């Protein structure tokens, strides 16, 4: 009999709980099952689907993640689920019966130009990550097998990941007309084969958990809170559509200066200064009358 221990880990999605083992359950492969019929290659996933609140089951590396329907709260059932998984594994239960049955999800990826001529945004029909992540070098990408492979293309300068898109900044030596198709196909094949985008520890990093973000937000003064809310509601969606991201950095009440961090396609974009002054700055001046004089950008 095995001696596997299961620990319960929260994720940034309150409906998904991760049941982490102190050993590997799969051979560096990931699986996603939406129904009991899809879960035929995984007896443990099928067993979990007999629980009426189980919506989806994910198996990868050393954990099983379960998404629940809203008919229950995790605190009411999580210990029983953890015990069930632990007992099953320790009784030599099979995790995956057929490694070749890894689910391939039909994936489409399209390339989209951005205001930054050095950046193209590749949009997928599948969620890639929970939070944004920016990588300026292959050393920074050690927690992302996907981005590490992208850096093996000699023309890739930096990579920005958000929920369902990848913004790639190229070196000037390459022309988008010559490399866009190659990158698009690489990204599509990588996602379609359910390969790991981001290592779990990085994906569920505590510093980006909702709880930490809420704590940081509450620590700000009232004007800063107003600025953050305006950025989140009115500006972030537009910036994301251009393949970038904007984050509040600071507010100086004396000079009435707002500093923001620009990332992805917005970082180093020739038109970002115009957007900053004529878009973001004007909006904050108008909505926060007398509280903001200027907005300055810091490239992420």
N, C-alpha and C positions, 0 to 999 in steps of 0.2 A: 504494500500500500504506500502511496506517495505521501509526502508531507508538504503540500502546497498551501500557502496562506493567501487569502484574498483580502485586500484592503479596499475600502470605499473611497473614491475620489470624486469631488465635485468638478463640474466643467463650467465653462462660461454660459452654457445653455441649461437653464434650470430643468428642462424636461429630460436631459441626458445625464446619466450617471455612469461613471467608469468603475469597473470592478477589476482591480489590478492584482496580478499574481506576482509572486516572488520568483517566477521562472518564465521562460518564453513559452508561449502557447502555439505560435505559428513560426514558420521559417521565413521571417522577414516579408510576409505577405499579408495583405489586407483583404477583408471580406465584408460585404454589406448585404444584409438580407431584409427585405421588406415584408415578406409573408412566410408562413410555415412551408409553403410549397417551394419557394425559392431556397429555403434553408435545408433542402435535402442533403447537400454535401456536409452539413454540420449537425450532428445529433444534439449537441449542447444547445445550439440556436433553436432547433425544433422544440426541444424541451422547454426553453424559455417562452416560446410563442404560445404554449399552453396556458401561460399566465394571462388573464384577460386584459391587463393593462399594458402589455408589451406591444409597442408599435413597430420598432425596428431594432435589429441587433447588428452591432459592428464588432468584428474580431480582428485584432491586429497586434503583432508583437507579443507583449506580455499582459494584454488586457482584453476584456470584453466590455463593450459599452452598450447600454440599453437605453433606448428612447421610449418614454412612456406616453400613454394617452392621459388626458387630464382628469380621468375618473378617480385617480388617487394622487396622493402626495408621496414623494420619495421617502420622507422620514417615517411613513407608516409601513413601508414594505421593504426598504433597502437591506435591512439586516437579514431578512428571510431569503432574499435573492442572493445575497453574498454567501450565505450558508449553503444554499442549493448548489451554486456554482462550485464552491470549495469541495463539497461532498462528492459531486459528480467527478471532478478532476482527480481527487484522491482515491476514488474507486476505479481508476484507470479508464475513465470515460473518454471517448474519442472526441477531439475538437473538430477536426476536418478529416473526412474520409477520402476525399479526392482533391489533391492539391491543384490538379489541372482544371478544377471546376470554379476557380476564382472568377467571380462575376465581372464580366466586362460590360460597362455601361456605355451605351451609344453616346458618343461625345461629339459636339460640334464646337469649333473654335473659329472665331473670325477676327481679322485684324482691323483695327480702327486707328486712323491718324489722330494725333493730338496737336494742340497749339505749339508744342515743343517739337521742332523738326528732328531732334535727336531721339525722340521717344515714340514708340508705337505701343498701343494698348491691345492685348490679345484677350478677348472676352470668351469665356466658356459657358456652356449651358448647365454647369454643375458647380456647386459651392466648393471652393478650394480650401479656404481658411476661415476661421472665426473672426480674426482681427487682422489689421494691416501689419505688414512687416516690410522693412526696407533693408537691402543688402548692397553695400558699396564694394565688396570684394569677396573673393572665394573664401577667405578666412572667416568672414562674418557669416558665411552660409553653411557652417559646419552642422547646424541643426536642421538643415533643409536639403535632403538628397536631390530634390527637384532643382533648386536654385544652384546647387553645386554643379550639377550637370549643365545647366545653362551657361555657367561661367567657363565651361570648357570650349564654348564657341569663342574664337579669338576676338570677335567684334563686340561682345557683350561687356559693357562698362558697369552697369548697375541694374538691379532688379527690384521692383516694388510689387508686393502681393497684397491684394485686398480680396474681399469675399469671393467674387467670381471672375476676377481678371488679373492679368500679369502685365505690368508696364515695364518695358525693356528699354534702357538707354544704351545706345551704341556709340562706339568710337567713330570718329570722322572718316577713318580709312574705308569704311564699308558704306554701301549704298542700299537703302531699304528695298529698292526694286530687285536687288540681287539676293537678299537674305530673308525677306519676309515670309516667303512660302516655306523655306527650310525651317524657320523657327515655328511657324504655325503648325506644321506637320509634327515636329518634335513634341510640342506641347500637347497636341491632340492625342498622339500615341501614348504619351506618358500618362495622361489622365485616364484614357480609355482602359489602360492595363491596370488601373487601380493602384498604381505605385505611390509610395509615400511622398506627400508634398512637404509636410513639416513634421518633425519628430514630436511626439506627444507632449513631452515636457515643455517644448517651445510653444506649441499650439495652445496649451492650457496654462501658460505662464501666469503666475499669480499677479504680477505687476499690471496685467491688463484685465484682470478679473473685474467684474462689475462692482464688487464690493470695494476694491481698492480705488477704482475710478470715482465712486461715490464719495469715498472718504476725502480724496484729493479735492473734489468739487466743493464739498462743504467747508474746506479749509480756506477757500478764496473769499475775498471781500465781495460785497453785493454787486458792484459794477463789473468785476471780473466774471461773476456768475452770469450776469446779463450778456456779456460779450460771448462767453462760451455757448450759451443757449442760442444766440443768433448765428454763430458759426455752425453749430450742429444742425439747426433747422433750415437755414437759408443758403448757406455757402458750401458746406461739405458735399451735398448731393451734386451740385454743379461741378465742383472740383473733381469729384470721383468720376463723373461722366467724361472728364478730360484725361482720366488716367492718373490722377494724383490724389493728394490728401493735404489737409490743412489742420494744424493743431495750435491751440492757444499756448503761448509760452509765458507772457507776463503782461501786466498793466501797471503803468506808473501814473498815480493820481496827480502828482505835481505837474508833470509835463503833458499828461493826458495822452501818453504814447502806448499803443498796443503793439506787442511783438508776437508774431506768429511763425510757426515752422512750416515750410513748404516741402513736400515730399513727392516722390514719383515723378510724373511728367511735369509737375509744377516747379520742381527744383531745377534752377538754372534755365528756365524757359524764358526766351527773349520777351515774350508778351506778358510775363507774370507781373512785372512792374506796373504795366498799364492796368492789368486786372486788379492789382492791389490798390492802386490809387483811385481808379475810376469806378471800381466795383465795390470791393470790400470796405475801403476807407469811407467812401461816400455813404454806404449803407449804415455803417456804424455811427457816423456823424448824424445821419438823419434819425435813426432809431434811438440813439442815446444823446439827445440834444445837449450840447455843452460839456459832455463827459469825455469825448474823444477828439483829439486834434489830428493825430497822424497814426498810420499803421506802418510798421517796418517788418520786413520778412527776413527770416533766417533759413537758408537752404538746409534741408535735412540731410 
